[in-house]
Amino acid sequence: MDAQALVAAIVEQQLPPLAPRTPLNAIQGWDSLATVLLVGRLEEILGRELDETELERLVTLEDIENLLQVR
């Protein structure tokens, strides 16, 4: 699953193609609950807890994609 598909699933809507550097808070429907859901889903996909530094770096779609590439 790529970052855009993951975000679309979290906000439960189809999204237009977004640039990799699109900030998460600029996505329609993104709120604090979406952030919590994102962290939970990423931890599930990666099979581990995210550390504080990783959490602070989750600002754009590109950040999510980079984290998914590491697994």
Backbone atoms as SQL, in Angstrom:
CREATE TABLE atoms (id INTEGER PRIMARY KEY, chain TEXT, resi INTEGER, resn TEXT, atom TEXT, x REAL, y REAL, z REAL);
INSERT INTO atoms VALUES
  (1, 'A', 1, 'MET', 'N', 0.854, -1.178, 0.000),
  (2, 'A', 1, 'MET', 'CA', 0.000, 0.000, 0.000),
  (3, 'A', 1, 'MET', 'C', 0.897, 1.238, 0.000),
  (4, 'A', 2, 'ASP', 'N', 0.553, 2.186, -0.862),
  (5, 'A', 2, 'ASP', 'CA', 1.339, 3.411, -0.895),
  (6, 'A', 2, 'ASP', 'C', 0.738, 4.453, 0.046),
  (7, 'A', 3, 'ALA', 'N', 1.457, 5.533, 0.234),
  (8, 'A', 3, 'ALA', 'CA', 1.055, 6.566, 1.194),
  (9, 'A', 3, 'ALA', 'C', -0.301, 7.170, 0.857),
  (10, 'A', 4, 'GLN', 'N', -0.528, 7.477, -0.423),
  (11, 'A', 4, 'GLN', 'CA', -1.801, 8.107, -0.789),
  (12, 'A', 4, 'GLN', 'C', -2.972, 7.157, -0.542),
  (13, 'A', 5, 'ALA', 'N', -2.809, 5.885, -0.862),
  (14, 'A', 5, 'ALA', 'CA', -3.879, 4.906, -0.624),
  (15, 'A', 5, 'ALA', 'C', -4.143, 4.752, 0.867),
  (16, 'A', 6, 'LEU', 'N', -3.097, 4.756, 1.657),
  (17, 'A', 6, 'LEU', 'CA', -3.241, 4.645, 3.105),
  (18, 'A', 6, 'LEU', 'C', -3.999, 5.844, 3.669),
  (19, 'A', 7, 'VAL', 'N', -3.623, 7.028, 3.255),
  (20, 'A', 7, 'VAL', 'CA', -4.293, 8.245, 3.724),
  (21, 'A', 7, 'VAL', 'C', -5.753, 8.265, 3.267),
  (22, 'A', 8, 'ALA', 'N', -6.006, 7.876, 2.027),
  (23, 'A', 8, 'ALA', 'CA', -7.382, 7.835, 1.515),
  (24, 'A', 8, 'ALA', 'C', -8.234, 6.874, 2.340),
  (25, 'A', 9, 'ALA', 'N', -7.667, 5.739, 2.719),
  (26, 'A', 9, 'ALA', 'CA', -8.406, 4.775, 3.540),
  (27, 'A', 9, 'ALA', 'C', -8.700, 5.357, 4.923),
  (28, 'A', 10, 'ILE', 'N', -7.774, 6.104, 5.464),
  (29, 'A', 10, 'ILE', 'CA', -7.957, 6.684, 6.796),
  (30, 'A', 10, 'ILE', 'C', -9.037, 7.767, 6.789),
  (31, 'A', 11, 'VAL', 'N', -9.042, 8.617, 5.773),
  (32, 'A', 11, 'VAL', 'CA', -10.058, 9.680, 5.714),
  (33, 'A', 11, 'VAL', 'C', -11.346, 9.197, 5.046),
  (34, 'A', 12, 'GLU', 'N', -11.337, 7.950, 4.622),
  (35, 'A', 12, 'GLU', 'CA', -12.509, 7.286, 4.039),
  (36, 'A', 12, 'GLU', 'C', -13.101, 8.049, 2.862),
  (37, 'A', 13, 'GLN', 'N', -12.207, 8.464, 1.949),
  (38, 'A', 13, 'GLN', 'CA', -12.663, 9.114, 0.724),
  (39, 'A', 13, 'GLN', 'C', -11.581, 8.997, -0.335),
  (40, 'A', 14, 'GLN', 'N', -12.017, 9.042, -1.580),
  (41, 'A', 14, 'GLN', 'CA', -11.051, 9.056, -2.668),
  (42, 'A', 14, 'GLN', 'C', -10.424, 10.430, -2.724),
  (43, 'A', 15, 'LEU', 'N', -9.147, 10.445, -2.972),
  (44, 'A', 15, 'LEU', 'CA', -8.426, 11.712, -3.045),
  (45, 'A', 15, 'LEU', 'C', -7.929, 11.931, -4.465),
  (46, 'A', 16, 'PRO', 'N', -7.883, 13.173, -4.900),
  (47, 'A', 16, 'PRO', 'CA', -7.260, 13.435, -6.197),
  (48, 'A', 16, 'PRO', 'C', -5.767, 13.143, -6.070),
  (49, 'A', 17, 'PRO', 'N', -5.076, 12.943, -7.171),
  (50, 'A', 17, 'PRO', 'CA', -3.627, 12.732, -7.065),
  (51, 'A', 17, 'PRO', 'C', -2.982, 13.904, -6.307),
  (52, 'A', 18, 'LEU', 'N', -2.192, 13.562, -5.324),
  (53, 'A', 18, 'LEU', 'CA', -1.541, 14.575, -4.485),
  (54, 'A', 18, 'LEU', 'C', -0.036, 14.510, -4.674),
  (55, 'A', 19, 'ALA', 'N', 0.600, 15.655, -4.585),
  (56, 'A', 19, 'ALA', 'CA', 2.058, 15.724, -4.669),
  (57, 'A', 19, 'ALA', 'C', 2.668, 15.083, -3.433),
  (58, 'A', 20, 'PRO', 'N', 3.828, 14.468, -3.570),
  (59, 'A', 20, 'PRO', 'CA', 4.474, 13.823, -2.425),
  (60, 'A', 20, 'PRO', 'C', 4.697, 14.762, -1.233),
  (61, 'A', 21, 'ARG', 'N', 4.921, 16.022, -1.508),
  (62, 'A', 21, 'ARG', 'CA', 5.186, 16.965, -0.414),
  (63, 'A', 21, 'ARG', 'C', 3.929, 17.625, 0.141),
  (64, 'A', 22, 'THR', 'N', 2.769, 17.070, -0.196),
  (65, 'A', 22, 'THR', 'CA', 1.515, 17.595, 0.342),
  (66, 'A', 22, 'THR', 'C', 1.489, 17.365, 1.852),
  (67, 'A', 23, 'PRO', 'N', 1.319, 18.432, 2.634),
  (68, 'A', 23, 'PRO', 'CA', 1.226, 18.255, 4.088),
  (69, 'A', 23, 'PRO', 'C', -0.059, 17.496, 4.445),
  (70, 'A', 24, 'LEU', 'N', 0.035, 16.626, 5.421),
  (71, 'A', 24, 'LEU', 'CA', -1.139, 15.867, 5.835),
  (72, 'A', 24, 'LEU', 'C', -2.264, 16.785, 6.278),
  (73, 'A', 25, 'ASN', 'N', -1.928, 17.870, 6.971),
  (74, 'A', 25, 'ASN', 'CA', -2.979, 18.764, 7.469),
  (75, 'A', 25, 'ASN', 'C', -3.653, 19.575, 6.364),
  (76, 'A', 26, 'ALA', 'N', -3.165, 19.452, 5.125),
  (77, 'A', 26, 'ALA', 'CA', -3.799, 20.128, 3.993),
  (78, 'A', 26, 'ALA', 'C', -4.797, 19.209, 3.274),
  (79, 'A', 27, 'ILE', 'N', -4.882, 17.974, 3.712),
  (80, 'A', 27, 'ILE', 'CA', -5.773, 17.001, 3.080),
  (81, 'A', 27, 'ILE', 'C', -7.157, 17.120, 3.704),
  (82, 'A', 28, 'GLN', 'N', -8.158, 17.231, 2.840),
  (83, 'A', 28, 'GLN', 'CA', -9.534, 17.364, 3.314),
  (84, 'A', 28, 'GLN', 'C', -9.893, 16.164, 4.191),
  (85, 'A', 29, 'GLY', 'N', -10.438, 16.438, 5.357),
  (86, 'A', 29, 'GLY', 'CA', -10.845, 15.381, 6.276),
  (87, 'A', 29, 'GLY', 'C', -9.762, 14.979, 7.264),
  (88, 'A', 30, 'TRP', 'N', -8.573, 15.565, 7.141),
  (89, 'A', 30, 'TRP', 'CA', -7.483, 15.196, 8.062),
  (90, 'A', 30, 'TRP', 'C', -7.676, 15.919, 9.377),
  (91, 'A', 31, 'ASP', 'N', -7.612, 15.175, 10.471),
  (92, 'A', 31, 'ASP', 'CA', -7.744, 15.762, 11.802),
  (93, 'A', 31, 'ASP', 'C', -6.927, 14.936, 12.783),
  (94, 'A', 32, 'SER', 'N', -7.064, 15.221, 14.059),
  (95, 'A', 32, 'SER', 'CA', -6.251, 14.523, 15.059),
  (96, 'A', 32, 'SER', 'C', -6.581, 13.034, 15.115),
  (97, 'A', 33, 'LEU', 'N', -7.837, 12.680, 14.893),
  (98, 'A', 33, 'LEU', 'CA', -8.197, 11.260, 14.873),
  (99, 'A', 33, 'LEU', 'C', -7.517, 10.556, 13.703),
  (100, 'A', 34, 'ALA', 'N', -7.451, 11.213, 12.564),
  (101, 'A', 34, 'ALA', 'CA', -6.771, 10.640, 11.404),
  (102, 'A', 34, 'ALA', 'C', -5.295, 10.388, 11.715),
  (103, 'A', 35, 'THR', 'N', -4.686, 11.289, 12.455),
  (104, 'A', 35, 'THR', 'CA', -3.284, 11.120, 12.839),
  (105, 'A', 35, 'THR', 'C', -3.114, 9.876, 13.704),
  (106, 'A', 36, 'VAL', 'N', -3.991, 9.710, 14.668),
  (107, 'A', 36, 'VAL', 'CA', -3.929, 8.536, 15.549),
  (108, 'A', 36, 'VAL', 'C', -4.127, 7.259, 14.729),
  (109, 'A', 37, 'LEU', 'N', -5.092, 7.276, 13.817),
  (110, 'A', 37, 'LEU', 'CA', -5.342, 6.108, 12.971),
  (111, 'A', 37, 'LEU', 'C', -4.141, 5.807, 12.076),
  (112, 'A', 38, 'LEU', 'N', -3.510, 6.853, 11.551),
  (113, 'A', 38, 'LEU', 'CA', -2.324, 6.672, 10.722),
  (114, 'A', 38, 'LEU', 'C', -1.211, 5.990, 11.503),
  (115, 'A', 39, 'VAL', 'N', -0.939, 6.477, 12.690),
  (116, 'A', 39, 'VAL', 'CA', 0.128, 5.897, 13.505),
  (117, 'A', 39, 'VAL', 'C', -0.174, 4.429, 13.792),
  (118, 'A', 40, 'GLY', 'N', -1.396, 4.136, 14.169),
  (119, 'A', 40, 'GLY', 'CA', -1.774, 2.755, 14.449),
  (120, 'A', 40, 'GLY', 'C', -1.611, 1.861, 13.237),
  (121, 'A', 41, 'ARG', 'N', -2.034, 2.352, 12.081),
  (122, 'A', 41, 'ARG', 'CA', -1.926, 1.550, 10.853),
  (123, 'A', 41, 'ARG', 'C', -0.471, 1.363, 10.447),
  (124, 'A', 42, 'LEU', 'N', 0.344, 2.401, 10.550),
  (125, 'A', 42, 'LEU', 'CA', 1.761, 2.278, 10.222),
  (126, 'A', 42, 'LEU', 'C', 2.451, 1.282, 11.149),
  (127, 'A', 43, 'GLU', 'N', 2.139, 1.329, 12.432),
  (128, 'A', 43, 'GLU', 'CA', 2.742, 0.389, 13.378),
  (129, 'A', 43, 'GLU', 'C', 2.324, -1.045, 13.054),
  (130, 'A', 44, 'GLU', 'N', 1.093, -1.200, 12.620),
  (131, 'A', 44, 'GLU', 'CA', 0.607, -2.524, 12.224),
  (132, 'A', 44, 'GLU', 'C', 1.356, -3.013, 10.983),
  (133, 'A', 45, 'ILE', 'N', 1.494, -2.161, 9.988),
  (134, 'A', 45, 'ILE', 'CA', 2.188, -2.527, 8.751),
  (135, 'A', 45, 'ILE', 'C', 3.653, -2.849, 9.016),
  (136, 'A', 46, 'LEU', 'N', 4.298, -2.009, 9.830),
  (137, 'A', 46, 'LEU', 'CA', 5.725, -2.169, 10.098),
  (138, 'A', 46, 'LEU', 'C', 6.026, -3.248, 11.130),
  (139, 'A', 47, 'GLY', 'N', 5.029, -3.605, 11.925),
  (140, 'A', 47, 'GLY', 'CA', 5.224, -4.624, 12.948),
  (141, 'A', 47, 'GLY', 'C', 6.030, -4.155, 14.141),
  (142, 'A', 48, 'ARG', 'N', 5.982, -2.856, 14.377),
  (143, 'A', 48, 'ARG', 'CA', 6.713, -2.288, 15.523),
  (144, 'A', 48, 'ARG', 'C', 6.123, -0.931, 15.864),
  (145, 'A', 49, 'GLU', 'N', 6.478, -0.438, 17.054),
  (146, 'A', 49, 'GLU', 'CA', 6.051, 0.901, 17.449),
  (147, 'A', 49, 'GLU', 'C', 6.962, 1.940, 16.813),
  (148, 'A', 50, 'LEU', 'N', 6.388, 3.059, 16.442),
  (149, 'A', 50, 'LEU', 'CA', 7.181, 4.168, 15.918),
  (150, 'A', 50, 'LEU', 'C', 7.776, 4.940, 17.085),
  (151, 'A', 51, 'ASP', 'N', 9.024, 5.365, 16.921),
  (152, 'A', 51, 'ASP', 'CA', 9.630, 6.142, 17.998),
  (153, 'A', 51, 'ASP', 'C', 9.267, 7.620, 17.823),
  (154, 'A', 52, 'GLU', 'N', 9.596, 8.405, 18.801),
  (155, 'A', 52, 'GLU', 'CA', 9.217, 9.819, 18.826),
  (156, 'A', 52, 'GLU', 'C', 9.746, 10.582, 17.609),
  (157, 'A', 53, 'THR', 'N', 10.967, 10.302, 17.210),
  (158, 'A', 53, 'THR', 'CA', 11.558, 10.975, 16.056),
  (159, 'A', 53, 'THR', 'C', 10.777, 10.662, 14.788),
  (160, 'A', 54, 'GLU', 'N', 10.406, 9.405, 14.605),
  (161, 'A', 54, 'GLU', 'CA', 9.628, 9.018, 13.427),
  (162, 'A', 54, 'GLU', 'C', 8.266, 9.710, 13.427),
  (163, 'A', 55, 'LEU', 'N', 7.646, 9.792, 14.592),
  (164, 'A', 55, 'LEU', 'CA', 6.342, 10.444, 14.688),
  (165, 'A', 55, 'LEU', 'C', 6.429, 11.920, 14.327),
  (166, 'A', 56, 'GLU', 'N', 7.475, 12.581, 14.788),
  (167, 'A', 56, 'GLU', 'CA', 7.652, 14.002, 14.493),
  (168, 'A', 56, 'GLU', 'C', 7.885, 14.256, 13.016),
  (169, 'A', 57, 'ARG', 'N', 8.413, 13.268, 12.318),
  (170, 'A', 57, 'ARG', 'CA', 8.721, 13.419, 10.890),
  (171, 'A', 57, 'ARG', 'C', 7.536, 13.116, 9.981),
  (172, 'A', 58, 'LEU', 'N', 6.410, 12.691, 10.519),
  (173, 'A', 58, 'LEU', 'CA', 5.241, 12.381, 9.695),
  (174, 'A', 58, 'LEU', 'C', 4.449, 13.657, 9.409),
  (175, 'A', 59, 'VAL', 'N', 4.887, 14.382, 8.398),
  (176, 'A', 59, 'VAL', 'CA', 4.281, 15.664, 8.069),
  (177, 'A', 59, 'VAL', 'C', 3.660, 15.643, 6.670),
  (178, 'A', 60, 'THR', 'N', 4.281, 14.936, 5.734),
  (179, 'A', 60, 'THR', 'CA', 3.829, 14.917, 4.347),
  (180, 'A', 60, 'THR', 'C', 3.586, 13.483, 3.871),
  (181, 'A', 61, 'LEU', 'N', 2.973, 13.367, 2.705),
  (182, 'A', 61, 'LEU', 'CA', 2.801, 12.044, 2.094),
  (183, 'A', 61, 'LEU', 'C', 4.154, 11.392, 1.847),
  (184, 'A', 62, 'GLU', 'N', 5.123, 12.179, 1.445),
  (185, 'A', 62, 'GLU', 'CA', 6.467, 11.674, 1.191),
  (186, 'A', 62, 'GLU', 'C', 7.072, 11.062, 2.454),
  (187, 'A', 63, 'ASP', 'N', 6.817, 11.672, 3.601),
  (188, 'A', 63, 'ASP', 'CA', 7.331, 11.134, 4.869),
  (189, 'A', 63, 'ASP', 'C', 6.764, 9.747, 5.134),
  (190, 'A', 64, 'ILE', 'N', 5.475, 9.584, 4.853),
  (191, 'A', 64, 'ILE', 'CA', 4.837, 8.276, 5.043),
  (192, 'A', 64, 'ILE', 'C', 5.439, 7.275, 4.071),
  (193, 'A', 65, 'GLU', 'N', 5.579, 7.691, 2.818),
  (194, 'A', 65, 'GLU', 'CA', 6.135, 6.794, 1.801),
  (195, 'A', 65, 'GLU', 'C', 7.549, 6.358, 2.171),
  (196, 'A', 66, 'ASN', 'N', 8.353, 7.289, 2.657),
  (197, 'A', 66, 'ASN', 'CA', 9.722, 6.947, 3.065),
  (198, 'A', 66, 'ASN', 'C', 9.723, 5.928, 4.204),
  (199, 'A', 67, 'LEU', 'N', 8.821, 6.083, 5.129),
  (200, 'A', 67, 'LEU', 'CA', 8.733, 5.145, 6.251),
  (201, 'A', 67, 'LEU', 'C', 8.298, 3.768, 5.752),
  (202, 'A', 68, 'LEU', 'N', 7.369, 3.728, 4.817),
  (203, 'A', 68, 'LEU', 'CA', 6.909, 2.456, 4.267),
  (204, 'A', 68, 'LEU', 'C', 8.009, 1.759, 3.468),
  (205, 'A', 69, 'GLN', 'N', 8.896, 2.518, 2.860),
  (206, 'A', 69, 'GLN', 'CA', 9.996, 1.951, 2.077),
  (207, 'A', 69, 'GLN', 'C', 11.008, 1.236, 2.963),
  (208, 'A', 70, 'VAL', 'N', 11.127, 1.668, 4.205),
  (209, 'A', 70, 'VAL', 'CA', 12.124, 1.122, 5.133),
  (210, 'A', 70, 'VAL', 'C', 11.794, -0.298, 5.539),
  (211, 'A', 71, 'ARG', 'N', 10.509, -0.601, 5.589),
  (212, 'A', 71, 'ARG', 'CA', 10.131, -1.927, 6.079),
  (213, 'A', 71, 'ARG', 'C', 10.694, -2.972, 5.223);
